[in-house]
């Protein structure tokens, strides 16, 4: 009888191509990690620069004179001047509305435009609404104030008058 050749079992033999795939994935992971680290340091540097700029702006803001003073050499950028003018316009409008108000008139809606403002409200009666319009006509922040419409609400037992008026913004000069 012929002797049988020894049988070798190799359970740890590498699978062809598997080693290359592992090395490729490792290289890809290292490259992505390096890219993320670079991006993180770049963002960290940008944040530090922005924080420094913010600190400088806060420090410089402390050196500026108050907004209501017109000190020599202080130039307000045009974008801020427009915002200041808009805020002054609204402030003067609210002052005018408060001065003209009484307990028999309730404002319902303010609809501002670039040159005009529409105001809707409700008054105890038409005479009260007309008096309110007359008081607003004397406001320094508004001009050409006039009643554009009114309606007596008959469903309500006290029959109030809803009204709409239109006024032009008066230009503020500074």
C-alpha positions in Angstrom: 0.0 0.0 0.0 1.1 3.3 -0.9 1.7 5.9 1.8 -0.6 8.9 1.8 1.0 12.3 1.5 0.7 14.5 4.5 -2.1 16.9 4.5 -1.3 20.5 5.6 -4.2 22.6 6.8 -3.5 26.3 6.8 -6.1 28.4 8.4 -4.1 31.6 8.6 -3.2 32.0 5.0 -3.9 35.6 3.8 -6.8 36.0 1.4 -5.5 37.4 -1.8 -6.2 41.2 -2.1 -7.3 41.6 1.5 -4.0 43.1 2.7 -4.1 45.8 0.0 -7.6 46.8 0.8 -6.7 47.2 4.5 -3.7 49.4 3.7 -5.8 51.5 1.3 -8.5 52.0 4.0 -5.9 52.9 6.6 -4.3 55.5 4.2 -7.7 56.9 3.5 -8.5 57.2 7.2 -5.2 58.9 8.0 -5.7 61.4 5.0 -9.2 62.3 6.2 -8.1 62.7 9.8 -5.3 65.0 8.6 -7.8 67.0 6.5 -10.2 67.4 9.4 -7.4 68.4 11.7 -6.2 71.1 9.2 -9.8 72.3 8.8 -10.2 72.5 12.6 -7.1 74.5 13.1 -8.1 76.8 10.3 -11.5 77.4 11.9 -9.9 77.9 15.3 -7.6 80.5 13.9 -10.6 82.3 12.2 -12.5 82.3 15.5 -9.5 83.8 17.3 -9.2 86.5 14.7 -13.0 87.3 14.9 -12.8 87.5 18.7 -9.9 89.9 18.5 -11.8 92.1 16.0 -14.8 92.1 18.3 -12.6 93.1 21.2 -11.1 95.9 19.2 -14.6 97.1 18.1 -15.8 97.0 21.7 -12.8 98.9 22.8 -13.2 101.5 20.0 -16.9 101.8 20.7 -16.0 103.0 24.2 -14.0 105.8 22.7 -16.9 107.2 20.6 -18.9 110.1 22.0 -22.6 109.5 22.8 -24.9 109.2 19.8 -26.7 112.5 20.6 -23.5 114.6 20.5 -22.2 116.0 17.2 -18.6 116.2 18.2 -16.0 117.4 15.8 -14.4 114.8 13.6 -17.0 112.2 14.2 -18.3 110.8 10.9 -21.3 108.4 11.2 -21.2 105.9 8.3 -24.2 106.4 6.0 -25.7 103.0 6.8 -25.8 103.9 10.5 -27.1 107.4 9.7 -30.1 105.9 7.8 -30.8 103.6 10.8 -30.6 106.6 13.2 -32.9 108.7 11.1 -35.4 105.8 10.9 -35.3 105.4 14.7 -35.7 109.1 15.2 -38.7 109.1 12.8 -40.4 106.3 14.7 -39.7 107.9 18.0 -41.3 111.2 16.9 -44.3 109.3 15.5 -44.9 107.5 18.8 -44.6 110.8 20.7 -47.1 112.3 18.4 -49.5 109.4 18.8 -49.2 109.5 22.6 -49.8 113.2 22.7 -52.9 112.9 20.5 -54.3 109.9 22.3 -57.1 109.8 24.8 -59.1 106.9 26.4 -61.9 107.1 23.7 -59.6 106.2 20.8 -57.9 102.9 20.3 -55.3 102.4 17.6 -55.6 99.1 15.7 -53.0 99.2 12.9 -50.0 101.2 11.8 -48.9 100.6 8.2 -45.8 102.6 7.3 -44.7 103.4 3.8 -41.6 105.2 2.6 -43.3 108.5 2.5 -46.7 107.9 4.2 -48.1 106.1 7.1 -51.7 104.7 7.3 -53.2 104.6 10.8 -56.4 102.6 11.6 -58.3 102.9 14.8 -61.6 102.9 16.6 -63.2 105.8 18.4 -66.2 106.2 20.6 -68.0 108.1 17.8 -67.3 110.1 14.7 -66.7 113.4 16.5 -64.1 111.7 18.7 -62.3 110.3 15.6 -62.4 113.7 13.9 -60.9 115.3 17.1 -58.1 112.7 17.0 -57.3 113.5 13.4 -57.3 117.2 14.2 -54.8 116.6 17.1 -52.5 114.6 14.8 -52.6 117.4 12.3 -50.7 119.5 14.8 -48.0 116.9 15.3 -44.5 118.0 14.2 -43.5 114.6 12.8 -46.5 114.3 10.5 -47.9 116.5 7.7 -51.0 116.4 5.4 -52.9 114.2 7.9 -56.4 113.5 6.7 -59.2 111.0 7.3 -59.5 108.5 4.4 -62.4 106.5 5.6 -64.7 105.6 8.5 -67.4 103.1 9.4 -69.9 103.1 12.2 -70.1 99.6 13.7 -73.8 99.1 14.3 -73.5 95.5 15.5 -71.9 96.8 18.6 -74.4 98.4 21.1 -72.1 101.4 21.7 -71.8 102.0 17.9 -68.1 102.9 17.8 -66.5 104.4 14.6 -63.7 102.6 12.9 -61.5 105.0 10.9 -58.5 105.1 8.7 -56.2 108.1 8.3 -53.2 108.8 6.1 -50.3 111.1 7.0 -47.0 111.9 5.4 -43.7 111.6 7.2 -42.2 114.9 7.9 -38.5 114.9 7.0 -36.1 115.1 9.9 -33.0 117.1 9.2 -29.9 116.5 11.2 
